[in-house]
Amino acid sequence: MLAVLLSMSFSEESSSSSSSSLNGDAYALLFNALRLIPISHYLLALSLLFVIVIYNFLEFHFVEDLFSGFRGSPVRLTFNSSSPIYDGVVSKCKIVHGRYLVTPWLSSPHIQTAFLHFFGRPPCFSYRRQLFRLSDGGMIALDWLMGSTGPGDVFHANNFISKDDTTPIAIVIPGLTSDSAASYIRHLVFNTAKHGWNVVVSNHRGLGGVSITSDCFYNAGWTEDAREVIGYLHHEYPKAPLFAIGTSIGANILVKYLGEEGEKTPVAGAAAICSPWDLLIGDRFIGRRLIQKLYDRALTIGLQDYAQLHEPRYSRLANWEGIKKSRSIRDFDSHATCLVGKFETVDTYYRNCSSSTYVGNVSIPLLCISSLDDPVCTVEAIPWDECRANKNVVLATTWHGGHLAFFEGITAAGMWWVRAVNEYLGVLHSSPYMHVRKKVQEPGLHLSTESSIDQGPYLNVSEDGMVAAVGNEQTRNSIVGDHQTNSEMVLDNEQDEQLTGAKSDAVPNTDRTCEPPANTPDTELRNLTASVTSCLNQLSQRNKRSMWLLAYVAIITTWPLVGSALRYIFGKKRKNVLSATLTKR
């Protein structure tokens, strides 16, 4: 029995040793086989793996386009089923009812967006510049391109377009870091002017080579500049129909302005391209993934560079140390926008300045174009239901396009959304569905029911530098002439202080949250008294019953306080009289 057990244990040990030797031999054989594979094959495999990772990281869709036969993807239209704008205008537009095919070698939203920023292939032409002074003393540049501009045309200083001219005017509102020199703006302006329209780019404050001349800046929801420019153009050229086109942040401003004005706006039709819609959702989106964080960081660096150009002003109005340490747009808004504009919180600023809450009040024909793969403005923020509920709004979305890119053709010489907007505006202009202003806004004080948190300033990025603005001797519609918007900043501290303290030559707008740089107590008291008096005068002019009701409410609400004060005063006098009478006795 013992011998059998010993033999069994010996056999087990021999089998285990043989299996381990076999395993070792197998790994050795595998290693030797791998050594026999050429190094070029390994490099090829690594290259293939790298391509797959990059393909997914940059969201390429070339393979999908290849399998579809490069037919492109259809454009999705969202509108109200009983919309007269769709039936009478958009239904006649062939481009938005067709398919959009991306340039094959730009089949990535990130590559398209980067190509637009660094190259873009813009057409070459020169603007005619008009310096426009705003009511708070600020200065912006209106860059014109006439539909009939030619070598022999003369650009007159005060009346370069006849007041009786019926040529339509297209007003372009650029995006956050853009001015009239941006590639996509030049594409839009040039192609619109080719259709015989007069085009004007309303540059934001501090962009387009014009320095900031007041403490009032613009933000993502700042509609006052657009309101003033549109009102001025309507007054100067009353017979020319006005159309507005907003891009990116400019689209957000435009939609918010149209929602605020409703039927009162003189704009006959509008288009909003790649609007962020909901800034709060966009803020969450841009910090979600690594690729979006790259956009966030790039925009933040641009804002910091812009703030550096105006350090004396912003160190006075904002947290300069916080601006320098900002790592995201949200940080910059926290240290700059909220402090300068007197916003309560960053989230409050984003909520109040989002155009998604205003699109339901738009009362004119509005075409909105967005890309579902936009790397900056997420599809999650698009207000689908609000656009569908408004009969004046038609939303066109494409599967691809990037942010404001939408390149098409083998050479990427054209942009799809530019053709779509031009066709839409052309059909609208020849149709009876153009909006006609029904109510003219009364002159005088503009009363706003919104919180001042909605009207704070915002900082923007200038890609081409800044130049010092002219002084008060310039009129609001002065013309500079041919202008190339590639200028350098020439603004020192003395010019900055001089422009800041200069007296505006326009009527002050009491709807702003900007304050004068230095006011005495007497001046502040007079301004407050004048403001209250003008409010009461306007209220009494509109409705006398409201005036009596206001007086009644004032008496009722203040009577407890006034009665207590009178009771205290007369009671004290009565005690003094009684004490004096007793003393005499």
C-alpha positions as CSV (number, residue, x, y, z in Angstrom):
1,M,0.0,0.0,0.0
2,L,2.8,2.4,0.9
3,A,4.6,1.6,-2.3
4,V,1.5,2.5,-4.3
5,L,1.1,5.9,-2.6
6,L,4.8,6.7,-3.2
7,S,4.5,5.9,-6.8
8,M,1.4,8.1,-7.2
9,S,3.1,11.1,-5.6
10,F,6.1,10.7,-7.7
11,S,4.0,10.6,-10.9
12,E,2.1,13.8,-9.8
13,E,5.4,15.7,-9.3
14,S,6.7,14.7,-12.6
15,S,3.5,15.7,-14.4
16,S,3.6,19.2,-12.7
17,S,7.2,19.8,-13.6
18,S,6.5,18.7,-17.2
19,S,3.5,21.1,-17.5
20,S,5.5,24.0,-16.1
21,S,8.3,23.3,-18.6
22,L,5.7,23.2,-21.4
23,N,4.2,26.6,-20.3
24,G,7.7,28.1,-20.3
25,D,8.3,26.6,-23.7
26,A,5.0,28.1,-25.0
27,Y,5.9,31.6,-23.9
28,A,9.3,31.3,-25.3
29,L,7.9,30.1,-28.6
30,L,5.4,33.1,-28.6
31,F,8.2,35.6,-27.8
32,N,10.3,34.1,-30.6
33,A,7.4,34.3,-33.0
34,L,6.8,38.0,-32.1
35,R,10.4,38.7,-32.8
36,L,10.1,37.4,-36.2
37,I,7.4,40.0,-37.1
38,P,8.9,43.0,-38.9
39,I,9.0,46.3,-37.0
40,S,7.2,48.0,-39.9
41,H,4.2,45.9,-39.1
42,Y,4.2,47.1,-35.5
43,L,4.4,50.7,-36.7
44,L,1.6,50.1,-39.1
45,A,-0.6,48.7,-36.3
46,L,0.2,51.6,-34.0
47,S,-0.6,54.0,-36.7
48,L,-3.9,52.3,-37.3
49,L,-4.7,52.4,-33.6
50,F,-3.7,56.1,-33.5
51,V,-6.0,56.9,-36.4
52,I,-8.9,55.1,-34.8
53,V,-8.4,57.1,-31.6
54,I,-8.1,60.4,-33.4
55,Y,-11.1,59.6,-35.6
56,N,-13.3,59.1,-32.6
57,F,-11.8,61.9,-30.5
58,L,-12.3,64.5,-33.3
59,E,-15.6,63.0,-34.2
60,F,-14.8,62.4,-37.9
61,H,-17.6,61.1,-40.1
62,F,-15.8,60.5,-43.4
63,V,-16.5,56.8,-43.3
64,E,-20.2,57.4,-42.8
65,D,-20.2,59.9,-45.7
66,L,-18.3,57.4,-47.8
67,F,-20.9,54.6,-47.2
68,S,-23.7,57.0,-48.0
69,G,-22.2,57.8,-51.3
70,F,-21.4,61.4,-50.3
71,R,-25.0,62.3,-50.6
72,G,-25.0,64.4,-47.4
73,S,-27.7,64.5,-44.7
74,P,-31.1,66.0,-45.0
75,V,-31.9,69.3,-43.2
76,R,-34.4,68.9,-40.4
77,L,-37.0,71.7,-40.2
78,T,-39.0,72.4,-37.0
79,F,-41.9,74.7,-37.2
80,N,-45.5,75.2,-36.2
81,S,-48.0,73.2,-38.4
82,S,-50.0,76.4,-39.0
83,S,-47.0,78.7,-39.5
84,P,-47.6,81.2,-42.3
85,I,-43.9,81.9,-42.4
86,Y,-43.2,78.3,-43.4
87,D,-46.1,78.1,-45.9
88,G,-45.3,81.4,-47.6
89,V,-41.5,81.8,-47.3
90,V,-39.5,78.8,-46.1
91,S,-41.4,76.3,-48.2
92,K,-40.1,78.1,-51.3
93,C,-36.5,77.9,-50.2
94,K,-34.8,75.0,-52.0
95,I,-31.5,75.0,-50.0
96,V,-33.1,74.3,-46.6
97,H,-35.2,71.6,-48.2
98,G,-32.1,69.9,-49.7
99,R,-29.2,68.1,-48.2
100,Y,-26.0,69.4,-46.8
101,L,-22.7,67.6,-47.6
102,V,-19.5,68.6,-45.7
103,T,-16.3,69.1,-47.6
104,P,-14.8,65.6,-47.4
105,W,-11.4,66.6,-46.1
106,L,-13.1,68.7,-43.4
107,S,-15.4,65.9,-42.2
108,S,-15.1,66.8,-38.5
109,P,-16.8,69.6,-36.5
110,H,-13.5,70.4,-34.8
111,I,-11.5,70.5,-38.0
112,Q,-14.2,72.7,-39.7
113,T,-14.2,75.1,-36.8
114,A,-10.4,75.3,-36.6
115,F,-10.2,75.7,-40.4
116,L,-12.7,78.6,-40.2
117,H,-10.7,80.3,-37.5
118,F,-7.2,79.9,-39.0
119,F,-8.0,80.1,-42.7
120,G,-11.6,80.5,-43.7
121,R,-10.7,81.7,-47.2
122,P,-12.6,85.0,-46.9
123,P,-13.2,87.2,-50.0
124,C,-11.1,90.3,-50.3
125,F,-12.9,93.7,-50.2
126,S,-12.8,96.9,-48.1
127,Y,-15.4,98.3,-45.8
128,R,-16.6,101.8,-45.5
129,R,-16.5,102.8,-41.9
130,Q,-19.0,104.8,-39.9
131,L,-18.3,105.7,-36.3
132,F,-21.5,105.6,-34.3
133,R,-21.7,107.3,-30.9
134,L,-24.0,105.6,-28.4
135,S,-26.2,107.4,-25.9
136,D,-23.9,106.6,-22.9
137,G,-20.8,107.9,-24.6
138,G,-19.6,104.7,-26.0
139,M,-18.4,104.3,-29.6
140,I,-18.8,101.4,-32.0
141,A,-17.9,100.9,-35.7
142,L,-20.5,100.3,-38.4
143,D,-18.7,98.8,-41.3
144,W,-20.6,99.1,-44.6
145,L,-20.5,97.3,-47.9
146,M,-22.9,98.6,-50.5
147,G,-24.6,96.4,-53.0
148,S,-23.8,98.9,-55.8
149,T,-20.3,99.8,-54.6
150,G,-17.9,100.3,-57.5
151,P,-14.6,102.0,-58.3
152,G,-16.3,105.3,-59.1
153,D,-18.7,105.4,-56.1
154,V,-18.4,108.3,-53.7
155,F,-18.9,107.7,-50.1
156,H,-20.4,110.9,-48.6
157,A,-19.9,111.8,-45.0
158,N,-23.5,112.3,-43.9
159,N,-25.8,110.9,-46.6
160,F,-24.1,108.1,-48.4
161,I,-27.5,106.4,-48.8
162,S,-30.5,108.4,-50.0
163,K,-33.3,108.7,-47.5
164,D,-35.7,107.6,-50.3
165,D,-33.6,104.5,-51.1
166,T,-35.6,101.3,-51.0
167,T,-32.6,98.9,-51.2
168,P,-32.9,96.5,-48.3
169,I,-30.3,96.8,-45.5
170,A,-28.9,93.7,-43.8
171,I,-27.6,94.3,-40.3
172,V,-25.0,91.8,-39.1
173,I,-24.2,91.2,-35.4
174,P,-21.0,89.2,-35.0
175,G,-20.1,86.6,-32.4
176,L,-18.2,86.8,-29.1
177,T,-14.6,87.1,-30.3
178,S,-15.4,88.3,-33.8
179,D,-15.7,91.6,-35.7
180,S,-16.2,92.6,-39.3
181,A,-12.8,91.1,-40.2
182,A,-13.8,87.6,-39.2
183,S,-13.8,85.1,-42.1
184,Y,-17.4,84.0,-41.8
185,I,-18.6,87.6,-41.5
186,R,-16.7,88.5,-44.7
187,H,-18.3,85.5,-46.5
188,L,-21.8,86.6,-45.3
189,V,-21.3,90.3,-46.1
190,F,-19.8,89.7,-49.6
191,N,-22.4,87.3,-50.7
192,T,-25.3,89.4,-49.4
193,A,-23.9,92.5,-51.1
194,K,-23.6,90.5,-54.4
195,H,-27.4,90.2,-54.3
196,G,-27.7,94.0,-54.4
197,W,-28.3,94.6,-50.7
198,N,-26.6,97.1,-48.5
199,V,-24.9,95.4,-45.6
200,V,-23.6,96.9,-42.4
201,V,-21.7,95.1,-39.6
202,S,-22.5,96.4,-36.2
203,N,-19.3,95.7,-34.3
204,H,-19.5,95.2,-30.6
205,R,-18.0,97.7,-28.1
206,G,-14.2,97.5,-28.1
207,L,-14.0,95.4,-31.3
208,G,-13.3,96.3,-34.9
209,G,-10.4,98.6,-34.0
210,V,-12.4,101.1,-31.9
211,S,-11.5,101.5,-28.2
212,I,-13.9,101.5,-25.3
213,T,-14.9,105.0,-24.4
214,S,-17.3,104.4,-21.5
215,D,-17.7,102.1,-18.5
216,C,-20.6,100.4,-20.2
217,F,-19.7,97.2,-22.0
218,Y,-21.8,94.6,-23.7
219,N,-22.5,91.0,-22.7
220,A,-24.2,87.9,-24.1
221,G,-27.6,89.5,-23.4
222,W,-26.8,93.2,-24.0
223,T,-29.5,94.3,-26.4
224,E,-29.2,98.1,-26.0
225,D,-26.6,98.6,-28.7
226,A,-28.5,96.6,-31.2
227,R,-31.7,98.6,-30.3
228,E,-29.9,101.9,-30.8
229,V,-28.3,100.9,-34.1
230,I,-31.6,99.5,-35.5
231,G,-33.5,102.5,-34.4
232,Y,-31.0,104.9,-35.9
233,L,-31.0,103.0,-39.3
234,H,-34.7,103.0,-39.4
235,H,-34.9,106.7,-38.7
236,E,-32.2,107.6,-41.3
237,Y,-33.5,105.3,-44.0
238,P,-37.3,104.8,-43.4
239,K,-38.1,103.4,-46.8
240,A,-35.4,100.7,-46.7
241,P,-36.5,97.4,-45.2
242,L,-34.2,96.3,-42.4
243,F,-33.2,92.7,-41.9
244,A,-30.9,91.4,-39.1
245,I,-28.5,88.4,-39.0
246,G,-26.9,87.3,-35.8
247,T,-24.1,84.7,-35.4
248,S,-23.2,82.8,-32.2
249,I,-23.4,85.3,-29.3
250,G,-24.7,87.8,-31.8
251,A,-27.6,85.4,-32.6
252,N,-28.4,85.2,-28.8
253,I,-28.4,89.0,-28.6
254,L,-30.6,89.3,-31.7
255,V,-33.2,86.7,-30.6
256,K,-33.4,88.3,-27.1
257,Y,-33.8,91.8,-28.7
258,L,-36.6,90.5,-30.9
259,G,-38.4,88.9,-27.9
260,E,-38.1,92.1,-25.9
261,E,-39.4,94.3,-28.7
262,G,-42.2,92.1,-30.1
263,E,-44.3,94.0,-32.6
264,K,-42.4,97.3,-31.9
265,T,-39.2,96.3,-33.8
266,P,-38.7,97.9,-37.2
267,V,-36.9,94.8,-38.4
268,A,-38.7,93.1,-41.3
269,G,-37.1,89.7,-40.9
270,A,-34.1,88.0,-39.2
271,A,-31.9,84.9,-39.1
272,A,-30.0,83.5,-36.1
273,I,-27.0,81.2,-36.8
274,C,-25.5,78.8,-34.2
275,S,-27.0,80.6,-31.2
276,P,-26.0,79.2,-27.8
277,W,-29.7,79.6,-26.7
278,D,-29.2,78.6,-23.0
279,L,-26.0,79.9,-21.5
280,L,-26.3,77.9,-18.4
281,I,-26.5,74.6,-20.3
282,G,-23.7,75.8,-22.5
283,D,-21.5,76.5,-19.5
284,R,-22.0,73.0,-18.2
285,F,-21.3,71.5,-21.7
286,I,-18.1,73.4,-22.4
287,G,-16.5,72.0,-19.2
288,R,-17.7,68.4,-19.7
289,R,-15.2,66.7,-22.0
290,L,-11.5,67.2,-22.8
291,I,-12.1,68.6,-26.3
292,Q,-14.6,71.1,-25.0
293,K,-12.3,72.2,-22.2
294,L,-9.8,73.1,-24.9
295,Y,-12.3,75.5,-26.4
296,D,-13.0,76.9,-23.0
297,R,-9.4,77.4,-22.2
298,A,-8.7,79.1,-25.6
299,L,-11.6,81.5,-25.2
300,T,-10.5,82.3,-21.6
301,I,-6.9,83.1,-22.8
302,G,-8.4,85.4,-25.4
303,L,-10.5,87.2,-22.8
304,Q,-7.5,87.6,-20.5
305,D,-5.4,89.1,-23.4
306,Y,-8.2,91.5,-24.0
307,A,-8.4,92.5,-20.4
308,Q,-4.7,93.1,-20.4
309,L,-5.1,95.7,-23.1
310,H,-7.4,97.7,-20.8
311,E,-5.8,97.0,-17.4
312,P,-6.3,100.5,-16.0
313,R,-10.0,100.4,-16.6
314,Y,-10.6,96.8,-15.6
315,S,-8.4,96.9,-12.5
316,R,-10.7,99.7,-11.4
317,L,-14.0,97.9,-12.2
318,A,-13.2,94.3,-11.6
319,N,-11.1,91.8,-9.7
320,W,-7.8,92.0,-11.6
321,E,-6.0,89.3,-9.7
322,G,-9.0,87.0,-10.3
323,I,-9.0,87.8,-14.0
324,K,-5.3,86.8,-14.3
325,K,-5.9,83.5,-12.5
326,S,-9.0,82.6,-14.4
327,R,-8.9,79.1,-15.9
328,S,-12.3,79.1,-17.6
329,I,-14.9,81.4,-19.0
330,R,-17.0,80.9,-15.9
331,D,-14.0,82.1,-13.7
332,F,-13.6,85.1,-15.9
333,D,-17.3,85.9,-15.7
334,S,-17.1,85.6,-11.9
335,H,-14.2,88.0,-11.6
336,A,-15.1,90.4,-14.4
337,T,-18.6,90.3,-15.8
338,C,-20.5,89.9,-12.5
339,L,-18.5,92.7,-10.8
340,V,-18.5,95.1,-13.7
341,G,-22.1,94.5,-14.6
342,K,-23.4,94.2,-11.0
343,F,-24.8,90.7,-11.7
344,E,-25.7,88.7,-8.5
345,T,-24.1,85.4,-9.6
346,V,-22.7,83.8,-12.7
347,D,-25.7,81.5,-13.0
348,T,-28.1,84.4,-12.7
349,Y,-26.2,86.2,-15.5
350,Y,-26.5,83.1,-17.7
351,R,-30.2,82.6,-16.9
352,N,-31.2,86.2,-17.5
353,C,-29.2,86.6,-20.7
354,S,-30.3,83.3,-22.4
355,S,-32.4,83.8,-25.5
356,S,-34.3,80.6,-25.1
357,T,-36.7,82.3,-22.8
358,Y,-37.4,85.1,-25.3
359,V,-37.8,83.1,-28.5
360,G,-41.5,82.5,-27.7
361,N,-42.2,86.3,-27.9
362,V,-40.6,86.9,-31.3
363,S,-43.2,88.5,-33.6
364,I,-41.3,88.7,-36.9
365,P,-40.2,86.0,-39.4
366,L,-37.1,84.3,-37.9
367,L,-35.0,81.5,-39.4
368,C,-32.7,79.7,-36.9
369,I,-29.9,77.5,-38.1
370,S,-27.9,75.2,-35.8
371,S,-25.6,72.2,-36.2
372,L,-26.2,69.1,-34.1
373,D,-22.4,68.5,-33.8
374,D,-21.6,72.1,-32.8
375,P,-18.5,71.8,-30.5
376,V,-19.2,75.1,-28.8
377,C,-23.0,75.5,-28.7
378,T,-24.5,72.2,-27.6
379,V,-27.7,70.7,-29.1
380,E,-29.0,70.2,-25.6
381,A,-29.7,73.9,-25.3
382,I,-31.9,74.2,-28.5
383,P,-35.4,75.1,-27.4
384,W,-37.3,72.7,-29.7
385,D,-40.7,73.2,-28.2
386,E,-40.5,76.9,-28.0
387,C,-39.6,77.2,-31.7
388,R,-42.4,74.8,-32.6
389,A,-44.9,76.8,-30.6
390,N,-44.1,80.1,-32.2
391,K,-45.7,80.5,-35.7
392,N,-43.0,83.1,-36.7
393,V,-40.0,80.8,-36.1
394,V,-38.6,78.1,-38.3
395,L,-35.7,76.1,-37.0
396,A,-33.3,74.3,-39.4
397,T,-30.8,71.8,-38.0
398,T,-28.1,69.8,-39.8
399,W,-26.3,66.7,-38.6
400,H,-22.9,68.3,-39.3
401,G,-21.4,71.8,-39.8
402,G,-19.3,72.6,-36.7
403,H,-19.6,76.1,-35.2
404,L,-20.4,78.7,-37.9
405,A,-18.5,76.6,-40.5
406,F,-20.7,74.6,-42.8
407,F,-18.1,74.4,-45.5
408,E,-19.2,72.8,-48.8
409,G,-17.5,71.8,-52.1
410,I,-14.2,70.1,-52.7
411,T,-12.2,73.3,-52.2
412,A,-14.3,74.5,-49.2
413,A,-14.8,77.8,-51.0
414,G,-18.4,78.3,-49.8
415,M,-20.4,78.1,-46.6
416,W,-23.8,76.4,-46.7
417,W,-25.5,78.6,-44.1
418,V,-24.6,81.8,-46.0
419,R,-26.4,80.5,-49.1
420,A,-29.4,79.4,-47.0
421,V,-29.7,82.8,-45.3
422,N,-29.4,84.7,-48.6
423,E,-32.1,82.6,-50.2
424,Y,-34.4,82.9,-47.2
425,L,-34.0,86.7,-47.0
426,G,-34.5,87.1,-50.7
427,V,-37.7,85.1,-50.7
428,L,-39.0,87.0,-47.6
429,H,-38.2,90.3,-49.2
430,S,-40.3,89.5,-52.2
431,S,-43.2,88.1,-50.2
432,P,-46.0,89.8,-48.3
433,Y,-44.9,88.3,-45.0
434,M,-42.3,90.9,-44.1
435,H,-42.9,92.4,-40.7
436,V,-44.2,96.0,-40.7
437,R,-43.8,98.0,-37.5
438,K,-47.3,98.5,-36.0
439,K,-46.5,100.6,-33.0
440,V,-43.9,103.4,-32.9
441,Q,-42.2,103.6,-29.5
442,E,-42.8,106.9,-27.8
443,P,-39.8,109.2,-27.4
444,G,-38.5,109.8,-23.9
445,L,-37.7,107.6,-21.0
446,H,-37.6,103.9,-21.8
447,L,-39.1,102.0,-18.8
448,S,-37.9,98.5,-18.3
449,T,-39.6,95.9,-16.1
450,E,-36.5,93.7,-16.0
451,S,-33.9,93.5,-13.3
452,S,-30.7,95.4,-13.8
453,I,-28.9,92.1,-13.5
454,D,-29.9,91.7,-17.2
455,Q,-28.0,94.7,-18.4
456,G,-24.5,94.5,-17.1
457,P,-21.4,94.9,-19.2
458,Y,-19.3,92.1,-20.6
459,L,-15.7,91.9,-21.9
460,N,-14.9,90.7,-25.4
461,V,-11.8,89.5,-27.3
462,S,-10.2,91.5,-30.1
463,E,-8.2,89.4,-32.5
464,D,-6.7,92.3,-34.5
465,G,-6.0,94.8,-31.7
466,M,-7.5,98.2,-30.9
467,V,-7.0,101.8,-31.8
468,A,-8.0,104.9,-29.8
469,A,-11.4,106.2,-30.7
470,V,-12.0,109.8,-31.8
471,G,-13.1,112.4,-29.3
472,N,-16.4,114.3,-29.0
473,E,-15.8,116.3,-32.1
474,Q,-17.0,113.2,-34.1
475,T,-20.7,113.0,-34.8
476,R,-22.8,109.9,-34.3
477,N,-22.9,109.1,-38.0
478,S,-19.4,110.3,-39.1
479,I,-17.8,108.4,-41.9
480,V,-14.1,107.4,-41.9
481,G,-14.0,106.0,-45.4
482,D,-12.4,102.8,-46.7
483,H,-11.2,100.7,-43.8
484,Q,-9.3,97.5,-43.4
485,T,-10.0,96.1,-39.9
486,N,-6.4,95.0,-39.3
487,S,-5.1,97.7,-37.0
488,E,-3.0,97.9,-33.8
489,M,-4.0,99.3,-30.5
490,V,-2.7,102.8,-29.8
491,L,-4.3,103.8,-26.5
492,D,-2.4,105.1,-23.5
493,N,-3.6,105.9,-20.1
494,E,-4.0,109.6,-20.8
495,Q,-6.3,109.0,-23.7
496,D,-8.2,106.4,-21.7
497,E,-8.9,108.9,-18.9
498,Q,-9.7,111.6,-21.4
499,L,-12.3,109.5,-23.2
500,T,-13.7,108.2,-20.0
501,G,-14.4,111.6,-18.6
502,A,-15.6,113.1,-21.9
503,K,-19.1,114.4,-22.0
504,S,-21.4,112.5,-24.3
505,D,-23.0,114.5,-27.2
506,A,-26.1,112.3,-27.2
507,V,-29.2,112.0,-25.0
508,P,-28.5,109.9,-22.0
509,N,-30.3,106.6,-21.7
510,T,-31.7,106.0,-18.2
511,D,-32.2,102.3,-18.9
512,R,-28.6,101.5,-18.4
513,T,-26.8,100.3,-15.3
514,C,-23.6,102.2,-16.1
515,E,-22.7,105.0,-13.7
516,P,-20.7,108.1,-14.5
517,P,-17.1,107.8,-13.3
518,A,-17.3,110.7,-10.8
519,N,-20.4,112.4,-9.5
520,T,-20.9,114.9,-6.7
521,P,-23.8,114.4,-4.2
522,D,-25.6,117.4,-5.6
523,T,-25.3,116.0,-9.2
524,E,-26.6,112.6,-8.1
525,L,-29.6,114.2,-6.3
526,R,-30.5,116.3,-9.3
527,N,-30.2,113.3,-11.6
528,L,-32.4,111.2,-9.3
529,T,-35.0,114.0,-9.0
530,A,-35.0,114.5,-12.8
531,S,-35.4,110.8,-13.4
532,V,-38.3,110.5,-10.9
533,T,-39.9,113.6,-12.4
534,S,-39.7,112.3,-15.9
535,C,-41.1,108.9,-14.9
536,L,-44.1,110.6,-13.2
537,N,-44.6,112.9,-16.2
538,Q,-44.6,110.0,-18.7
539,L,-46.9,108.0,-16.5
540,S,-49.3,111.0,-16.2
541,Q,-49.3,111.5,-19.9
542,R,-50.1,107.9,-20.6
543,N,-53.0,107.5,-18.2
544,K,-54.3,110.1,-15.7
545,R,-56.2,107.5,-13.8
546,S,-53.0,105.7,-13.1
547,M,-51.6,108.9,-11.7
548,W,-54.4,109.3,-9.2
549,L,-54.2,105.6,-8.3
550,L,-50.5,106.0,-7.7
551,A,-51.2,108.9,-5.4
552,Y,-53.8,106.9,-3.5
553,V,-51.5,103.9,-3.1
554,A,-48.7,106.2,-1.9
555,I,-50.9,107.8,0.8
556,I,-52.3,104.5,2.0
557,T,-48.9,102.8,2.2
558,T,-47.1,105.7,3.8
559,W,-49.8,106.7,6.3
560,P,-48.8,104.4,9.1
561,L,-45.3,105.8,9.0
562,V,-46.4,109.4,8.6
563,G,-49.1,109.0,11.3
564,S,-46.5,107.6,13.8
565,A,-44.2,110.5,13.1
566,L,-46.9,113.1,13.6
567,R,-48.1,111.4,16.8
568,Y,-44.6,111.5,18.1
569,I,-44.0,115.1,17.2
570,F,-47.3,116.5,18.5
571,G,-47.2,114.2,21.6
572,K,-43.8,115.6,22.5
573,K,-45.0,119.2,22.0
574,R,-48.0,118.5,24.2
575,K,-45.8,117.2,27.0
576,N,-43.6,120.3,26.8
577,V,-46.7,122.6,27.0
578,L,-48.1,120.7,30.0
579,S,-44.8,120.7,31.8
580,A,-44.4,124.5,31.2
581,T,-48.0,125.1,32.5
582,L,-47.4,123.1,35.7
583,T,-44.1,124.8,36.3
584,K,-45.7,128.3,36.1
585,R,-48.4,127.2,38.6
